[in-house]
Amino acid sequence: MQNFTLTNSIVNSGPYPVWSTGGLTNCAYYDVPVTTFAACFNPYIVTKNVVIACPSKWPSSSWPGGISLLGSATGVGFVNYNGGNGGNYQLLSSSPYHGAASDGKDMGANIVLINQQVFGVR
């Protein structure tokens, strides 16, 4: 995939951040995020993102620049993360990512807008 852009996002990497099976011919085989980005998404742009990951396994040096790496969702400052299950994923005004996106808005999804757009959808 060319010209991949990841900007102003908050994502959870899961136990295997950017990795897949399939052998050496698979671009996502390497198990090192920055290597996989270079192999699978070249060219890519990664700016102003938060990745919830396992820093002991994948330290910040293993990720592309433009990523703040957190060990848990607690550091994001969600209103109510609730273990990632039905929580309130808006950011607290005390969150370090409140108003920190490149457009001056909160990083991550615009939860208020999403809720407005899906209201009444069945």
Helices and strands as residue ranges (DSSP letters): E 4-7, E 10-12, H 33-40, E 44-47, E 49-52, G 60-62, E 67-70, G 73-76, E 78-80, G 82-84, E 88-91, H 111-118
